[in-house]
């Protein structure tokens, strides 16, 4: 945070997390890049708005053409999912209309969500800024960037937030907007040798006294487990479970996020029947 109380910045590098998600979801090209940017958005949104809550960001394509989901947890694990729609691959957000939905899970499991239309041309950074402005009433400048299919992949971004306590907010904004002109496009910067989030913060706040508040790790991870698989199966109705038992084969269930596969034995399925 700048010592004059005008701005707060959150910067993240998500290279390894994004690469792991892209590979688990078998994404390539622009879709891989968009997934990387969405993951960065989820991490930044959580750290900026709700560090202790789980957040999800969803790009939902119009005409049931599928969706991209990024899921970020307070423990640092982050995962992503491409859910197929009418086509095999995700459409291009630059050409197909889509919405951006931001969601946080409150401690009582209630979901708090807001949705904005992605701007024409599908710029995710702009969509995220629009969301912050409209749904959270927070003036912020955001840049997300990623290079996915390269010798040296990179992904990351930042949120610079104008704080409500800022005095002479308009003048402060003008100075910051001018300064951020060089940081609108950060892909090249992320690939450079000085690409750590702290270096990015130092570059953006150069010459402005500021205080470090907090840092945290993120990583690719998934919270799927055998227990969760069983919980999911337990909500099926008895007839469906009986059908699975009658098929006489252990059930194989794969996690769509990370690809881990779980086996449910017939005895376990029968256990569900007797428990329900
Ligand atoms: Zn999983």
Boltz pocket constraint, residues with backbone or C-beta under 6 A from the ligand:
constraints:
  - pocket:
      binder: B
      contacts: [[A, 222], [A, 223], [A, 224], [A, 255], [A, 256], [A, 257], [A, 258], [A, 259], [A, 260]]
      max_distance: 6.0
